[in-house]
Amino acid sequence: MYDAPTPETRLTQNTTKITARGVQVYYGDKQALKDVNVDILDNTVTAFIGPSGCGKSTFLRCFNRMNDTVASARVQGEILLDGENIYDKRVDPVQLRAKVGMVFQKPNPFPKSIYDNVSYGPKIHGLTRSKTELDQVVEESLRKAALWNEVKDRLNEAGTGLSGGQQQRLCIARAIATSPEVLLMDEPCSALDPIATAQVEELIDELRASFSVVIVTHSMQQAARVSQKTAFFHLGSLVEYGDTSTIFTNPSDPRTESYITGRIG
């Protein structure tokens, strides 16, 4: 069990949260990522953009060791979270995933009640000492996910009965209930309608006050709206990384410019 940081003890803004050096990923003989080096900042939304199959989701999944679940996957290089190597043999991937939450492309609430969806993580990680504390964590998480007012009178109803946008916000509440330090989002809006997308984007902007948020998105407009830093991937390589405004208005690599203007993709 780890002690969740309070906002007061969090690192100051724009300090490095995740450091990746020489990261390479193989699926069997196929190399999916080639020598990626990047620093992901705290209290910042970082967007990974690039064509399908360019390695952005593969890289995202390195941060919580989700690639461990793929038998053919091999990760090389070094990834540090607050200076500690997350691939060290002493690191428990389950505990790591409490610190590095993840929200997937398609809303995937558990076939349980809304309350049980959010309380699941704190229960299995032993983060609360009483039902009162657990109730508080559930309410706070749903409030942070901008869902509390919509579901507070039906916490015992099935999470799968919510609309698509509500289900995705429920999954965000579930991910932040363990007080993670990093929140990974793999195309969290691709299955949502424009109104639900706008709600989730607004939520992402609010969440960066408490977390380092890393989002994979196919939508360049979304990356421009929600992120402060953008990384452009192409054919398994990190081509360019910098301030979102610079990447979109004055990229230094012609491949980035070609992708942003629609000439490749």
C-alpha positions as CSV (number, residue, x, y, z in Angstrom):
1,M,0.0,0.0,0.0
2,Y,1.3,3.4,-0.8
3,D,0.3,6.8,0.7
4,A,-1.6,8.9,-1.8
5,P,-0.2,12.4,-2.1
6,T,-2.3,15.3,-1.0
7,P,-2.5,18.3,-3.3
8,E,-0.2,20.2,-0.9
9,T,2.5,17.5,-1.1
10,R,2.3,17.1,-4.9
11,L,5.3,18.1,-6.9
12,T,5.3,21.7,-8.1
13,Q,3.9,22.3,-11.5
14,N,5.9,21.3,-14.6
15,T,8.3,19.0,-12.8
16,T,9.1,15.8,-14.6
17,K,6.8,12.9,-13.6
18,I,7.8,10.2,-16.0
19,T,11.2,9.8,-17.7
20,A,11.6,7.5,-20.7
21,R,15.0,6.7,-22.1
22,G,15.8,4.4,-25.0
23,V,12.4,2.7,-24.9
24,Q,12.0,0.0,-27.5
25,V,9.0,-2.4,-27.7
26,Y,8.9,-5.6,-29.7
27,Y,5.9,-7.9,-30.4
28,G,7.8,-11.1,-31.3
29,D,10.2,-10.1,-34.0
30,K,8.3,-7.0,-35.0
31,Q,9.6,-3.7,-33.5
32,A,6.7,-1.5,-32.6
33,L,8.7,1.3,-30.9
34,K,12.2,2.5,-31.6
35,D,14.4,4.3,-29.1
36,V,11.9,6.7,-27.6
37,N,13.2,9.4,-25.2
38,V,10.7,11.8,-23.5
39,D,10.0,13.6,-20.2
40,I,6.3,13.7,-19.2
41,L,5.5,16.6,-16.9
42,D,3.3,16.7,-13.8
43,N,0.0,18.7,-13.7
44,T,0.1,18.7,-17.5
45,V,-2.0,17.1,-20.3
46,T,0.3,15.4,-22.8
47,A,-1.2,14.3,-26.1
48,F,0.2,11.5,-28.2
49,I,-0.8,11.9,-31.9
50,G,0.1,10.1,-35.1
51,P,-1.3,7.7,-37.7
52,S,-2.8,4.4,-36.8
53,G,-0.2,1.8,-35.9
54,C,2.5,4.4,-35.2
55,G,3.2,3.2,-31.7
56,K,1.4,5.8,-29.6
57,S,-0.9,3.4,-27.7
58,T,2.0,0.9,-27.3
59,F,4.1,3.6,-25.6
60,L,1.2,4.7,-23.4
61,R,0.8,1.1,-22.2
62,C,4.4,1.0,-21.2
63,F,3.7,3.4,-18.4
64,N,1.5,1.0,-16.4
65,R,3.1,-2.2,-17.8
66,M,-0.1,-3.2,-19.7
67,N,2.3,-4.7,-22.3
68,D,3.2,-7.3,-19.6
69,T,-0.2,-8.9,-20.4
70,V,0.8,-9.6,-24.0
71,A,2.8,-12.8,-24.2
72,S,4.9,-11.7,-27.3
73,A,5.7,-8.2,-26.0
74,R,9.2,-7.2,-24.9
75,V,10.0,-3.8,-23.5
76,Q,13.6,-2.5,-23.4
77,G,15.0,0.7,-22.0
78,E,14.2,2.6,-18.9
79,I,11.0,4.3,-17.7
80,L,11.1,6.1,-14.4
81,L,8.1,7.3,-12.3
82,D,9.3,9.9,-9.8
83,G,12.8,8.7,-10.4
84,E,12.0,5.0,-9.8
85,N,12.3,2.4,-12.5
86,I,8.9,0.9,-13.0
87,Y,10.3,-2.2,-14.7
88,D,12.5,-3.1,-11.7
89,K,11.8,-6.7,-10.7
90,R,10.8,-5.5,-7.2
91,V,7.9,-3.4,-8.6
92,D,4.5,-5.0,-8.3
93,P,2.5,-4.2,-11.5
94,V,-0.8,-4.3,-9.6
95,Q,0.5,-1.6,-7.2
96,L,1.9,0.3,-10.1
97,R,-1.5,0.4,-11.7
98,A,-3.0,1.9,-8.6
99,K,-0.6,4.8,-9.1
100,V,-1.0,4.9,-12.9
101,G,-4.7,4.8,-13.7
102,M,-6.0,4.0,-17.2
103,V,-9.2,4.8,-19.1
104,F,-9.8,2.9,-22.3
105,Q,-11.2,3.7,-25.7
106,K,-14.6,2.1,-25.1
107,P,-16.3,2.7,-21.8
108,N,-16.0,-0.6,-19.9
109,P,-17.8,-0.3,-16.5
110,F,-17.9,-3.5,-14.5
111,P,-21.2,-5.4,-14.5
112,K,-21.7,-4.0,-11.0
113,S,-23.5,-1.1,-9.3
114,I,-22.2,2.5,-9.8
115,Y,-21.0,2.4,-6.2
116,D,-19.2,-0.9,-6.6
117,N,-17.4,0.2,-9.8
118,V,-15.8,3.2,-8.0
119,S,-15.2,1.4,-4.7
120,Y,-13.5,-1.6,-6.3
121,G,-10.0,-0.2,-6.5
122,P,-9.8,1.3,-3.0
123,K,-11.1,-2.0,-1.6
124,I,-8.6,-4.3,-3.3
125,H,-5.7,-2.0,-2.5
126,G,-6.8,-1.5,1.1
127,L,-6.9,2.3,0.8
128,T,-9.8,2.8,3.2
129,R,-10.3,1.8,6.8
130,S,-14.1,2.0,7.1
131,K,-17.4,2.1,5.1
132,T,-17.6,5.9,5.9
133,E,-14.1,6.4,4.3
134,L,-15.1,4.3,1.3
135,D,-18.3,6.3,0.9
136,Q,-16.3,9.5,0.9
137,V,-13.8,8.2,-1.7
138,V,-16.7,7.2,-4.0
139,E,-18.4,10.6,-3.7
140,E,-15.1,12.5,-4.2
141,S,-14.2,10.4,-7.2
142,L,-17.6,10.9,-8.8
143,R,-17.5,14.6,-8.1
144,K,-14.0,14.9,-9.7
145,A,-15.5,13.0,-12.7
146,A,-18.4,15.5,-12.9
147,L,-20.9,12.6,-12.4
148,W,-22.0,12.9,-8.8
149,N,-25.1,15.1,-9.4
150,E,-26.3,12.8,-12.1
151,V,-26.0,9.5,-10.2
152,K,-26.0,10.3,-6.4
153,D,-29.6,9.0,-6.1
154,R,-29.0,5.7,-7.9
155,L,-25.6,4.5,-6.7
156,N,-27.0,0.9,-6.4
157,E,-28.0,0.8,-10.0
158,A,-25.9,-0.9,-12.7
159,G,-23.1,1.2,-14.2
160,T,-23.9,-0.4,-17.5
161,G,-27.3,1.3,-17.5
162,L,-25.7,4.7,-17.9
163,S,-25.3,6.6,-21.2
164,G,-22.1,6.2,-23.1
165,G,-20.7,9.5,-21.9
166,Q,-21.7,8.8,-18.3
167,Q,-20.1,5.3,-18.5
168,Q,-16.8,6.9,-19.6
169,R,-17.0,9.4,-16.8
170,L,-17.7,6.5,-14.4
171,C,-14.6,4.8,-15.8
172,I,-12.6,8.0,-15.1
173,A,-14.1,8.0,-11.5
174,R,-13.0,4.4,-11.1
175,A,-9.5,5.2,-12.3
176,I,-9.0,8.1,-10.0
177,A,-10.6,6.4,-6.9
178,T,-7.2,4.9,-6.0
179,S,-5.7,8.4,-5.9
180,P,-3.3,7.7,-8.8
181,E,-0.5,10.2,-9.7
182,V,-0.8,9.6,-13.5
183,L,-3.9,9.1,-15.6
184,L,-3.6,7.4,-18.9
185,M,-6.4,7.8,-21.5
186,D,-6.4,5.7,-24.7
187,E,-8.7,7.6,-27.1
188,P,-11.3,8.2,-24.4
189,C,-13.7,10.0,-26.6
190,S,-13.6,8.0,-29.8
191,A,-16.9,6.1,-28.9
192,L,-18.7,9.2,-27.7
193,D,-21.0,11.7,-29.3
194,P,-19.9,15.4,-29.6
195,I,-21.7,16.5,-26.4
196,A,-20.3,13.7,-24.3
197,T,-16.9,14.4,-25.9
198,A,-17.0,18.1,-24.9
199,Q,-17.9,17.0,-21.3
200,V,-15.0,14.6,-21.1
201,E,-12.6,17.2,-22.6
202,E,-13.7,19.7,-20.0
203,L,-13.1,17.1,-17.3
204,I,-9.6,16.3,-18.6
205,D,-8.7,20.0,-18.3
206,E,-9.9,20.0,-14.7
207,L,-8.1,16.7,-13.8
208,R,-4.6,18.1,-14.7
209,A,-4.7,20.1,-11.5
210,S,-4.4,16.8,-9.6
211,F,-2.7,14.4,-12.0
212,S,-0.3,14.1,-14.9
213,V,-2.6,13.2,-17.8
214,V,-1.4,11.4,-20.9
215,I,-3.9,11.0,-23.7
216,V,-3.7,9.2,-27.0
217,T,-6.0,10.8,-29.6
218,H,-6.7,10.5,-33.3
219,S,-8.2,13.9,-33.2
220,M,-5.7,16.7,-33.7
221,Q,-8.4,19.2,-32.8
222,Q,-8.8,17.4,-29.5
223,A,-5.1,17.4,-28.9
224,A,-5.0,21.1,-29.6
225,R,-8.0,21.8,-27.2
226,V,-7.0,19.7,-24.2
227,S,-3.2,19.4,-24.1
228,Q,-0.2,21.6,-23.2
229,K,2.4,19.2,-24.6
230,T,2.2,17.1,-27.7
231,A,4.2,14.1,-29.0
232,F,4.0,13.1,-32.6
233,F,4.7,9.5,-33.5
234,H,5.4,8.0,-36.9
235,L,6.3,4.5,-37.9
236,G,7.3,3.6,-34.3
237,S,9.5,6.6,-33.7
238,L,8.9,9.7,-31.6
239,V,9.4,12.4,-34.3
240,E,8.8,15.5,-32.3
241,Y,7.7,16.6,-28.8
242,G,7.1,20.0,-27.4
243,D,4.5,22.7,-26.5
244,T,1.2,21.9,-28.2
245,S,0.9,25.4,-29.6
246,T,4.4,25.1,-31.2
247,I,3.8,21.6,-32.6
248,F,0.6,22.8,-34.3
249,T,1.8,26.2,-35.6
250,N,5.5,25.8,-36.1
251,P,6.6,22.2,-36.1
252,S,10.4,21.6,-36.6
253,D,10.1,18.3,-38.5
254,P,8.5,18.2,-42.0
255,R,6.8,14.9,-41.1
256,T,4.9,16.6,-38.3
257,E,3.8,19.3,-40.7
258,S,2.7,16.8,-43.3
259,Y,0.6,14.9,-40.7
260,I,-1.0,18.1,-39.2
261,T,-1.8,19.4,-42.7
262,G,-3.3,16.1,-43.7
263,R,-0.7,15.0,-46.2
264,I,0.2,11.8,-44.3
265,G,-2.0,9.9,-41.9
